[in-house]
Amino acid sequence: MQEYRKISITKEEIVPLAKKMRGDNIHLAMIHAFYKKDGEPVVSYEYDIAGVINSYTVKGEKTLPSIVDIYDLGAEWPEREIMELMDITFEGLDNSKRLFMPESMFSEEGHILVTPISELIKEREEKEGAK
Amino acid sequence: MSYIVPIGPYHPALEEPVHAKLYTDGEQITEAEVFIGYNHRGIEKLCQERNFIQTLVLVERVCGICSHSHALGYAMAIEGIMHQADENYSPAKRGQYIRVIISELERLHSHLLWIGIALHIIGHDSMFMHTWDDRELVMDILEELTGNRVNYGMVTIGGARRDISAEQAQDVRKMLDKIEVFNLKLRDMLLSDKTVALRTKGVGILTTEDSNRIGAVGPHARASNVPVDVRIDAPYICYDDFEFEKCVYPSCDVFSRVVVRVLENIESIKIIRQALENLPKGPINKGVMIPKVPAGEYMVRVEAPRGQLCYKVNTDGGTTNQRVSIHVPTFKNAPTVPTMLKGNSVADAGLIIASIDPCFSCMDR
């Protein structure tokens, strides 16, 4: 089994941690986010340190600082993806355009990963009806 | 005179949709942007609605080339969660070897496919046809082993779904003998052919520094002299049982990307031979159709043909996934395209975009 460690951090620790990791040439494997059943947002930064994934996790924050200045496009696309698919934003992210879906698809609240499918279908039907 | 040259989204190089905007000064590209999302199917959303076996079937359809890697990544993530709850839980050893064999066959056919496309783009059509001709031998073996050419359905949670018989193993060995001869010839041809050198050397350079900065993965990073390979850096299933090398090449251009892939084919052949030779006896899986998965989270990395494929899964002890995050190699490699395009001519744009071996179906999910 590949090794996996989970470490809790605060929102304020995200940028200093990213700077340290980038300085040590550590690969940012993924930025992962989801909402727990009770509605609490969880965002984790998965760094590959000597073959072990260290998952630095921030809980309960819907607005986080961007690390694009540190990890460049390697962080920009994952941050844009999370902004588009979930209601979690990154302060300082210049390019917040949608990556996957057209701007005209779904209203601002229609974040595809957190909105129930029934509501997404309803919104699409309303749009089609309006045409 | 400066122009904006749009490329795509329809088949800019490969038969997959992506759109690139090239800002040019005469023939030279000064700036570039890449736009994705033409193939988004909401697969991560659908994963939240399905049970673990249904999800396994679904994620295999993220990609038509590295389908096995996706199923493997998801199964490993679920197995990781089960292992966290019970230290004695581990997938069947024979199943693990079968997973390795299919993974490497998949890498072989994927690399042969891409080398063929690269040769076609540079105008070397005779070698393109030879390459795809030999790729068919791999596809035929995959069909013999799995019953299918694309979505193999070989992975289940706890091992493999189908066994490999002694006769099938012999057929694989025969195929490997043929493929090895071809790959050695292909390597020698690529390293010495003037047409290949003129169209690929010094084209689409991604320096080691840029590769590290943007976070490129897989053969694309290894072709920029970055020695990363999940199979060796963080061995999974049973890759630490086999002897093989990381294929790194230092020239950081399209030529380097072609060479790395053909060298990797030769390493894959070595791995498959070792796996067939030492295929353990015993069950191929745990014999449970739909496992009971406890609450937890786990992240795995798999070296898919195009590079590091990440799966992170959250479960809450119920029958469905709470969240499945899929980070594919093209999502890491596509952001390097604007850097590689800068300073090159418009005529080389298609080749440079194709040189990351992009899979937009994977990336858009």
Interface residues (C-beta under 8 A of the other chain):
Chain A: M1 Q2 E3 Y4 K6 N25 H27 L28 A29 M30 H32 A33 F34 K36 K37 S44 E46 D48 G51 V52 I53 S55 Y71 D72 L73 G74 E76 W77 P78 L85 R98 L99 F100 M101 P102 I112 L113 I117
Chain B: I36 G37 H40 G42 E44 K45 Q48 E49 M76 E79 G80 H83 S90 N212 R213 I214 G215 V228 D233 A234 P235 Y236 E297 Y298 M299 V300 R301 Q308 C310 K312 N314 D316 Q322 R323 S325 H327 F331 K332 A334 P335 T336 D364
